Amino acid sequence: MSEAPVSEASAPAAPVSRAPDRRPARFATRTRTYVWAGGGLLLLLLPFYLDRFWLQAGLFAMAAAIGAIGLNLLTGSTGQLSMGHAFFLAIGAYGYCVFAADGGDGLTGLGLPTWLAAVLAVLVSGLAGGLFSPIAGRLRGAYLGIATLALIFIGQHVLFNARDLTGGFNGRDVPPLSLFGLTFDDTELLVASVPFGSAEKLWYAALVLLLGCGLFARGVLRGRPGRAMNAIRDHRIAAGVIGVPVARYRAAVFVLSSMYAGLAGVLLALVFQRTVPDYFGITLSLEYLAVIVIGGLGSVSGAVIGAVFVSVLPQVLTRYSDALPLVSAPGTGGIAPGEASRYLYGAAVVAVVLFLPGGLVRVAAGRRFKTDPGEER
């Protein structure tokens, strides 16, 4: 029997391929752009409305974010545990004082232009990291952590005893930064009928530094060096097999992290206007580790989020100690604001490790993935 011809009307329709709908992705991208633009505008306007207390809290957070970005490159992206980050912050802070001071207070000072002193202080911090980098390139894990911990004890001994350089227990004054004819001191400068002091002026300098450091670190992480660093962190032996110079990368990242810490130390010194050795101890190094764990290991934005949380929390508790339960002003009994803040972000570290291993930055990332279907996996 011959088969009956099949009419075109009865033939099954071919499936129609549809291009994926890109509108949600474009909407999410546009929304993020608006959010970033609005956030940037808000940061630019804050000095016109906030008082000195909140501006200083923000400056502390930005300085901590710069140092935390450097530590995140070392620990979060390369897997190298460092307990000596405060040592390199101290080099940046005191290096700036030595290079910029004129020696009028009886302490060593070279009297260089302050902008040059800041650059040299960062370079000296990188040089100190370079001297330690052969050890950093060969040690890993707890062994490197213990080795860098020794830097804290060495640094504290030098800071307390090299009185001609550091001023000893009392520390030394920090010369104000001068750049393009503008001095970042408390001399009032009227901007739109708003008096700008040192905090307002430093705010914009810190914003520029944080933006530059963040973009540079992001470029490193997204490029070939970032892939090599992640390979070293995830599987050191396999990274060496595929041709990654493991020791060289570890040493280079340690130097870069030291320079970030030195820059953070310079900014902290300018905000404090006086350096004291007690500040640059092991507690500061532990706080930086808490910053990158809470914010998110291996993430630039995570370092910024963690720095804001850890730096601003003690300031808020101090400001509102009278209204908060169990928290009292320092020296009046009860739990001091600084001690209470350590309890809180210690608990935050435990909570992040147990329930949010990616850090606070993953909360925002999860929302973005849900908003943008094109990025779902």
Solvent accessible surface area in square Angstrom, and as a share of the most:
residue,aa,sasa,rsa
1,M,242,1.08
2,S,110,0.71
3,E,168,0.75
4,A,83,0.65
5,P,132,0.83
6,V,116,0.67
7,S,65,0.42
8,E,168,0.75
9,A,104,0.80
10,S,77,0.50
11,A,49,0.38
12,P,128,0.81
13,A,98,0.76
14,A,81,0.63
15,P,132,0.83
16,V,127,0.73
17,S,108,0.70
18,R,216,0.79
19,A,92,0.72
20,P,91,0.57
21,D,83,0.43
22,R,132,0.48
23,R,163,0.60
24,P,50,0.31
25,A,23,0.18
26,R,126,0.46
27,F,125,0.52
28,A,3,0.02
29,T,71,0.41
30,R,117,0.43
31,T,55,0.32
32,R,72,0.26
33,T,78,0.46
34,Y,143,0.54
35,V,98,0.57
36,W,183,0.64
37,A,65,0.50
38,G,40,0.38
39,G,32,0.30
40,G,31,0.30
41,L,104,0.52
42,L,105,0.52
43,L,73,0.36
44,L,89,0.44
45,L,74,0.37
46,L,36,0.18
47,P,3,0.02
48,F,57,0.24
49,Y,173,0.66
50,L,61,0.30
51,D,67,0.35
52,R,96,0.35
53,F,53,0.22
54,W,67,0.24
55,L,0,0.00
56,Q,51,0.23
57,A,2,0.01
58,G,15,0.14
59,L,1,0.00
60,F,31,0.13
61,A,6,0.05
62,M,15,0.07
63,A,0,0.00
64,A,12,0.10
65,A,1,0.00
66,I,0,0.00
67,G,0,0.00
68,A,0,0.00
69,I,1,0.01
70,G,0,0.00
71,L,0,0.00
72,N,4,0.02
73,L,1,0.01
74,L,2,0.01
75,T,23,0.13
76,G,3,0.03
77,S,1,0.01
78,T,2,0.01
79,G,35,0.34
80,Q,1,0.01
81,L,59,0.30
82,S,2,0.02
83,M,31,0.14
84,G,0,0.00
85,H,3,0.01
86,A,0,0.00
87,F,36,0.15
88,F,4,0.02
89,L,0,0.00
90,A,6,0.05
91,I,34,0.17
92,G,0,0.00
93,A,0,0.00
94,Y,11,0.04
95,G,11,0.11
96,Y,0,0.00
97,C,0,0.00
98,V,24,0.14
99,F,36,0.15
100,A,10,0.08
101,A,11,0.08
102,D,120,0.62
103,G,28,0.27
104,G,71,0.68
105,D,85,0.44
106,G,67,0.64
107,L,36,0.18
108,T,53,0.31
109,G,23,0.22
110,L,102,0.51
111,G,43,0.41
112,L,56,0.28
113,P,70,0.44
114,T,19,0.11
115,W,128,0.45
116,L,55,0.27
117,A,0,0.00
118,A,18,0.14
119,V,72,0.42
120,L,51,0.25
121,A,0,0.00
122,V,24,0.14
123,L,92,0.46
124,V,53,0.30
125,S,0,0.00
126,G,6,0.05
127,L,114,0.57
128,A,20,0.16
129,G,0,0.00
130,G,26,0.25
131,L,138,0.69
132,F,22,0.09
133,S,12,0.07
134,P,73,0.46
135,I,77,0.39
136,A,0,0.00
137,G,4,0.03
138,R,177,0.65
139,L,59,0.29
140,R,124,0.45
141,G,32,0.31
142,A,67,0.52
143,Y,160,0.61
144,L,0,0.00
145,G,3,0.03
146,I,119,0.60
147,A,23,0.18
148,T,0,0.00
149,L,43,0.22
150,A,46,0.35
151,L,20,0.10
152,I,4,0.02
153,F,126,0.52
154,I,99,0.50
155,G,8,0.08
156,Q,36,0.16
157,H,122,0.54
158,V,70,0.40
159,L,12,0.06
160,F,35,0.15
161,N,75,0.38
162,A,31,0.24
163,R,131,0.48
164,D,99,0.51
165,L,78,0.39
166,T,6,0.03
167,G,16,0.15
168,G,1,0.01
169,F,134,0.56
170,N,110,0.56
171,G,4,0.04
172,R,2,0.01
173,D,83,0.43
174,V,14,0.08
175,P,27,0.17
176,P,60,0.38
177,L,19,0.09
178,S,44,0.28
179,L,61,0.30
180,F,194,0.81
181,G,84,0.81
182,L,66,0.33
183,T,48,0.28
184,F,19,0.08
185,D,38,0.19
186,D,79,0.41
187,T,93,0.54
188,E,125,0.56
189,L,78,0.39
190,L,129,0.64
191,V,53,0.30
192,A,85,0.66
193,S,104,0.67
194,V,39,0.23
195,P,67,0.42
196,F,10,0.04
197,G,11,0.11
198,S,2,0.01
199,A,3,0.02
200,E,20,0.09
201,K,12,0.05
202,L,5,0.03
203,W,11,0.04
204,Y,60,0.23
205,A,22,0.17
206,A,0,0.00
207,L,29,0.14
208,V,104,0.60
209,L,64,0.32
210,L,25,0.12
211,L,114,0.57
212,G,39,0.38
213,C,16,0.10
214,G,12,0.11
215,L,109,0.54
216,F,113,0.47
217,A,0,0.00
218,R,111,0.41
219,G,46,0.44
220,V,25,0.14
221,L,33,0.17
222,R,165,0.60
223,G,22,0.21
224,R,184,0.67
225,P,56,0.35
226,G,0,0.00
227,R,151,0.55
228,A,9,0.07
229,M,2,0.01
230,N,49,0.25
231,A,28,0.22
232,I,5,0.02
233,R,98,0.36
234,D,99,0.51
235,H,107,0.48
236,R,82,0.30
237,I,110,0.56
238,A,44,0.34
239,A,1,0.01
240,G,38,0.36
241,V,121,0.70
242,I,129,0.65
243,G,57,0.55
244,V,24,0.14
245,P,50,0.31
246,V,24,0.14
247,A,45,0.35
248,R,175,0.64
249,Y,49,0.19
250,R,14,0.05
251,A,22,0.17
252,A,57,0.44
253,V,8,0.05
254,F,2,0.01
255,V,40,0.23
256,L,41,0.20
257,S,2,0.02
258,S,2,0.01
259,M,57,0.25
260,Y,12,0.05
261,A,0,0.00
262,G,0,0.00
263,L,29,0.15
264,A,0,0.00
265,G,0,0.00
266,V,4,0.03
267,L,4,0.02
268,L,6,0.03
269,A,2,0.01
270,L,13,0.06
271,V,8,0.05
272,F,90,0.37
273,Q,73,0.33
274,R,97,0.35
275,T,3,0.02
276,V,59,0.34
277,P,1,0.00
278,D,109,0.57
279,Y,79,0.30
280,F,10,0.04
281,G,11,0.11
282,I,66,0.34
283,T,59,0.34
284,L,10,0.05
285,S,1,0.01
286,L,84,0.42
287,E,41,0.19
288,Y,6,0.02
289,L,28,0.14
290,A,12,0.09
291,V,3,0.02
292,I,1,0.00
293,V,38,0.22
294,I,1,0.00
295,G,0,0.00
296,G,1,0.01
297,L,83,0.41
298,G,23,0.23
299,S,19,0.12
300,V,22,0.13
301,S,52,0.33
302,G,0,0.00
303,A,0,0.00
304,V,45,0.26
305,I,63,0.32
306,G,0,0.00
307,A,0,0.00
308,V,72,0.41
309,F,71,0.30
310,V,7,0.04
311,S,19,0.12
312,V,34,0.20
313,L,33,0.17
314,P,32,0.20
315,Q,47,0.21
316,V,46,0.27
317,L,13,0.07
318,T,69,0.40
319,R,102,0.37
320,Y,101,0.39
321,S,9,0.06
322,D,140,0.73
323,A,85,0.66
324,L,63,0.31
325,P,108,0.68
326,L,151,0.75
327,V,22,0.13
328,S,29,0.19
329,A,40,0.31
330,P,93,0.58
331,G,88,0.84
332,T,98,0.57
333,G,50,0.49
334,G,74,0.71
335,I,56,0.28
336,A,31,0.24
337,P,2,0.01
338,G,28,0.27
339,E,76,0.34
340,A,9,0.07
341,S,1,0.01
342,R,114,0.42
343,Y,128,0.49
344,L,88,0.44
345,Y,15,0.06
346,G,31,0.30
347,A,61,0.47
348,A,19,0.15
349,V,38,0.22
350,V,88,0.51
351,A,46,0.35
352,V,10,0.06
353,V,89,0.51
354,L,118,0.59
355,F,163,0.68
356,L,53,0.26
357,P,109,0.69
358,G,22,0.21
359,G,0,0.00
360,L,62,0.31
361,V,16,0.09
362,R,120,0.44
363,V,64,0.37
364,A,56,0.44
365,A,9,0.07
366,G,28,0.27
367,R,171,0.62
368,R,83,0.30
369,F,82,0.34
370,K,167,0.71
371,T,69,0.40
372,D,6,0.03
373,P,73,0.46
374,G,57,0.55
375,E,64,0.29
376,E,103,0.46
377,R,284,1.04
